Amino acid sequence: MTKNKIIGFRLASIRTNEFATVEDVNAGEDKISIKTGVGVRMSIEKCVIFVDTKFTFIYDNCPFIILNSECSFIVDDNHFKSFKNDSDDSYVIPKDFITHLAVIAVGTARGILHSKTENTEYNKYLLPTINLTKIIKEDLVVKN
């Protein structure tokens, strides 16, 4: 696959799989950590790539905000077929493309967090920018 190849896709759906706030944690604005998780899976039959994000805000070893969301992206059929590696019947999704989808998913999670916490004391906790190139380091290979 050539670098900087334009891949046709569209955002198909957004789901909030989990959202919780813990009332009895008195978190200040300092010394908060955020546990970050990004997962990618796909449906070969439907040409869909799913990006799952999970963020847990932690204060004094206690989680106080948990957000798990999912974005699904439909990839143009011809572009999806170009990911196929006929030699071993696998699909190779370029890391730059996966990173791009993950950026969209994280931005979506940021919006979900704002919406879910609007007009509450938790709204001051923002999801910071995340360098996804440190998380997504290689192409995604999926065996068929």
NUROPA-754221 format. One record per atom (N, C-alpha, C): residue in one letter; x, y, z. Coordinates in pm, whole numbers, padded with zeros to 5 digits, always signed. Example, Ala and Ser with C-alpha at 12.3 -4.5 7.8 and 13.67 -1.06 7.14 Angstrom:
<nodes>
a+01319-00569+00780
a+01230-00450+00780
a+01320-00330+00780
s+01285-00225+00708
s+01367-00106+00714
s+01290+00003+00787
</nodes>
This chain:
<nodes>
m+00085-00117+00000
m+00000+00000+00000
m+00089+00124+00000
t+00058+00217-00085
t+00139+00338-00094
t+00102+00435+00016
k+00203+00506+00062
k+00181+00605+00167
k+00100+00721+00110
n+00016+00781+00194
n-00068+00895+00157
n-00176+00859+00056
k-00209+00733+00043
k-00318+00693-00045
k-00449+00739+00018
i-00535+00797-00062
i-00665+00841-00013
i-00756+00720-00004
i-00815+00701+00115
i-00903+00588+00140
i-01042+00644+00168
g-01138+00602+00088
g-01275+00649+00107
g-01342+00578+00224
f-01400+00656+00313
f-01471+00599+00428
f-01571+00702+00479
r-01660+00653+00567
r-01752+00745+00634
r-01779+00694+00774
l-01806+00787+00863
l-01846+00752+00999
l-01988+00698+00992
a-02008+00575+01039
a-02139+00511+01027
a-02220+00518+01155
s-02153+00506+01269
s-02228+00509+01395
s-02137+00546+01511
i-02202+00596+01616
i-02134+00631+01741
i-02215+00566+01853
r-02145+00498+01943
r-02212+00437+02058
r-02138+00472+02186
t-02213+00502+02289
t-02157+00514+02423
t-02187+00382+02493
n-02084+00301+02509
n-02102+00168+02568
n-02106+00173+02720
e-02037+00271+02778
e-02033+00283+02923
e-02003+00427+02959
f-02077+00480+03054
f-02046+00610+03111
f-02085+00606+03258
a-01992+00644+03345
a-02021+00645+03488
a-01940+00754+03555
t-01999+00812+03658
t-01927+00903+03746
t-01944+00848+03887
v-01839+00864+03966
v-01841+00816+04104
v-01852+00938+04195
e-01960+00945+04265
e-01993+01064+04345
e-01903+01080+04468
d-01861+00970+04529
d-01792+00983+04657
d-01641+01002+04645
v-01591+01030+04526
v-01448+01063+04508
v-01438+01214+04497
n-01365+01273+04590
n-01348+01419+04592
n-01221+01456+04517
a-01227+01449+04387
a-01110+01475+04304
a-01087+01625+04292
g-00963+01664+04312
g-00926+01801+04285
g-00888+01812+04139
e-00834+01924+04101
e-00793+01939+03961
e-00647+01898+03942
d-00574+01874+04050
d-00435+01832+04042
d-00425+01682+04066
k-00317+01626+04018
k-00284+01485+04043
k-00389+01387+03992
i-00449+01421+03882
i-00544+01331+03817
i-00471+01260+03705
s-00492+01131+03694
s-00437+01057+03581
s-00553+01005+03497
i-00523+00979+03372
i-00625+00925+03282
i-00570+00799+03218
k-00636+00689+03245
k-00599+00562+03182
k-00668+00560+03046
t-00589+00537+02942
t-00638+00546+02805
t-00628+00410+02736
g-00734+00373+02667
g-00732+00251+02588
g-00795+00275+02452
v-00731+00223+02349
v-00784+00231+02213
v-00776+00092+02152
g-00889+00044+02103
g-00892-00088+02039
g-00952-00077+01900
v-00905-00163+01812
v-00953-00162+01674
v-00992-00305+01635
r-01108-00318+01575
r-01152-00447+01522
r-01227-00420+01392
m-01256-00525+01319
m-01324-00502+01192
m-01415-00616+01154
s-01510-00581+01067
s-01598-00679+01006
s-01561-00684+00859
i-01499-00793+00818
i-01455-00807+00680
i-01577-00814+00587
e-01680-00884+00631
e-01799-00901+00548
e-01868-00768+00518
k-01867-00677+00615
k-01939-00549+00600
k-01848-00431+00568
c-01717-00456+00553
c-01619-00349+00524
c-01625-00239+00631
v-01635-00281+00758
v-01647-00186+00868
v-01528-00201+00962
i-01475-00086+01003
i-01370-00082+01105
i-01429-00014+01228
f-01414-00079+01342
f-01463-00025+01469
f-01344+00025+01550
v-01357+00144+01607
v-01254+00195+01697
v-01320+00218+01833
d-01272+00143+01931
d-01322+00154+02067
d-01225+00239+02149
t-01280+00329+02229
t-01197+00410+02318
t-01249+00393+02460
k-01157+00387+02554
k-01195+00382+02695
k-01105+00476+02772
f-01167+00563+02849
f-01094+00659+02932
f-01144+00649+03074
t-01050+00635+03166
t-01084+00630+03307
t-01005+00740+03378
f-01077+00835+03436
f-01015+00943+03513
f-00996+00891+03655
i-00874+00905+03706
i-00838+00847+03835
i-00779+00954+03926
y-00827+00954+04051
y-00772+01042+04153
y-00746+00957+04278
d-00624+00961+04327
d-00587+00887+04448
d-00624+00738+04435
n-00587+00680+04321
n-00612+00539+04288
n-00759+00501+04277
c-00847+00600+04271
c-00990+00572+04259
c-01044+00630+04128
p-01106+00547+04046
p-01167+00600+03925
p-01290+00684+03962
f-01307+00797+03892
f-01425+00879+03920
f-01503+00917+03795
i-01444+00900+03677
i-01519+00911+03551
i-01473+00797+03462
i-01568+00725+03406
i-01537+00616+03314
i-01619+00638+03187
l-01551+00636+03074
l-01617+00654+02945
l-01563+00551+02847
n-01653+00474+02790
n-01617+00375+02689
n-01710+00400+02570
s-01651+00433+02455
s-01734+00461+02337
s-01678+00389+02215
e-01760+00386+02111
e-01723+00314+01989
e-01768+00394+01868
c-01680+00406+01770
c-01715+00463+01640
c-01697+00353+01537
s-01793+00343+01446
s-01776+00248+01336
s-01764+00327+01206
f-01675+00280+01121
f-01646+00346+00995
f-01665+00246+00882
i-01744+00285+00784
i-01761+00202+00665
i-01658+00247+00562
v-01580+00152+00514
v-01475+00181+00417
v-01528+00146+00278
d-01500+00232+00182
d-01539+00207+00044
d-01495+00066+00005
d-01585-00007-00058
d-01562-00147-00091
d-01431-00169-00168
n-01403-00088-00268
n-01280-00105-00346
n-01156-00077-00262
h-01164+00022-00176
h-01050+00051-00089
h-01031-00061+00012
f-01142-00113+00063
f-01133-00222+00160
f-01066-00344+00096
k-01105-00374-00028
k-01045-00487-00098
k-00895-00468-00119
s-00851-00343-00130
s-00707-00318-00149
s-00625-00353-00025
f-00691-00369+00090
f-00620-00407+00213
f-00586-00557+00214
k-00650-00634+00126
k-00634-00779+00131
k-00496-00821+00082
n-00435-00908+00159
n-00307-00968+00124
n-00337-01112+00082
d-00335-01134-00049
d-00375-01264-00102
d-00281-01377-00062
s-00158-01346-00030
s-00062-01452+00000
s-00098-01530+00127
d-00159-01464+00224
d-00197-01537+00346
d-00342-01511+00388
d-00421-01454+00296
d-00563-01429+00320
d-00588-01338+00441
s-00494-01247+00465
s-00511-01151+00574
s-00546-01014+00516
y-00581-00922+00604
y-00606-00784+00567
y-00507-00698+00644
v-00444-00604+00573
v-00346-00515+00634
v-00399-00372+00622
i-00434-00316+00737
i-00486-00179+00741
i-00370-00089+00781
p-00336+00010+00699
p-00220+00096+00728
p-00236+00171+00860
k-00127+00179+00935
k-00131+00245+01066
k-00171+00391+01054
d-00133+00459+00947
d-00172+00599+00933
d-00324+00613+00920
f-00386+00520+00851
f-00532+00523+00836
f-00599+00490+00969
i-00549+00387+01039
i-00603+00352+01170
i-00587+00470+01266
t-00473+00536+01261
t-00450+00652+01348
t-00550+00762+01317
h-00576+00786+01190
h-00674+00888+01150
h-00813+00855+01206
l-00854+00730+01194
l-00983+00689+01249
l-00985+00703+01401
a-00874+00670+01466
a-00865+00681+01611
a-00873+00827+01656
v-00814+00918+01579
v-00824+01061+01611
v-00970+01104+01610
i-01044+01059+01510
i-01187+01091+01502
i-01260+01031+01623
a-01229+00908+01657
a-01296+00841+01770
a-01265+00910+01903
v-01142+00952+01922
v-01107+01022+02046
v-01176+01158+02053
g-01180+01229+01942
g-01252+01356+01938
g-01400+01337+01968
t-01455+01229+01918
t-01595+01197+01946
t-01615+01168+02095
a-01522+01092+02154
a-01529+01063+02298
a-01520+01192+02378
r-01438+01285+02333
r-01425+01415+02400
r-01560+01487+02402
g-01630+01483+02290
g-01762+01544+02282
g-01864+01473+02369
i-01858+01341+02373
i-01948+01263+02458
i-01925+01301+02604
l-01799+01308+02644
l-01766+01345+02782
l-01823+01482+02817
h-01806+01577+02727
h-01860+01711+02753
h-02012+01706+02766
s-02076+01638+02674
s-02222+01631+02673
s-02276+01563+02799
k-02212+01453+02839
k-02259+01378+02956
k-02235+01452+03088
t-02136+01541+03090
t-02103+01610+03215
t-02147+01756+03216
e-02208+01799+03107
e-02250+01939+03100
e-02343+01974+03217
n-02318+02091+03276
n-02394+02141+03391
n-02376+02055+03516
t-02263+01985+03525
t-02229+01911+03647
t-02090+01953+03691
e-02053+01912+03812
e-01918+01943+03862
e-01809+01870+03784
y-01845+01766+03711
y-01746+01688+03635
y-01708+01753+03502
n-01778+01857+03462
n-01752+01920+03333
n-01616+01987+03325
k-01554+02011+03439
k-01421+02074+03439
k-01311+01975+03399
y-01343+01847+03397
y-01244+01745+03359
y-01254+01719+03210
l-01155+01764+03139
l-01153+01752+02993
l-01059+01640+02950
l-01091+01583+02839
l-01003+01483+02780
l-00895+01558+02704
p-00770+01548+02746
p-00664+01624+02680
p-00631+01568+02542
t-00549+01640+02469
t-00503+01588+02341
t-00417+01464+02368
i-00423+01371+02276
i-00353+01244+02291
i-00272+01219+02165
n-00145+01188+02183
n-00060+01156+02069
n-00080+01008+02034
l-00170+00983+01942
l-00205+00845+01908
l-00094+00772+01833
t+00003+00843+01781
t+00114+00775+01714
t+00199+00698+01815
k+00187+00731+01944
k+00259+00656+02047
k+00182+00531+02088
i+00054+00525+02053
i-00029+00410+02086
i-00038+00316+01966
i-00058+00372+01848
i-00073+00292+01726
i+00061+00295+01653
k+00137+00188+01666
k+00275+00188+01615
k+00295+00104+01489
e+00194+00027+01451
e+00212-00057+01332
e+00080-00081+01262
d+00090-00130+01140
d-00030-00164+01064
d-00111-00268+01140
l-00241-00267+01120
l-00329-00367+01178
l-00339-00483+01079
v-00307-00603+01125
v-00316-00723+01043
v-00426-00811+01100
v-00524-00842+01015
v-00637-00925+01058
v-00640-01049+00968
k-00635-01164+01031
k-00643-01291+00957
k-00789-01322+00928
n-00815-01365+00806
n-00952-01398+00766
n-00985-01541+00805
</nodes>
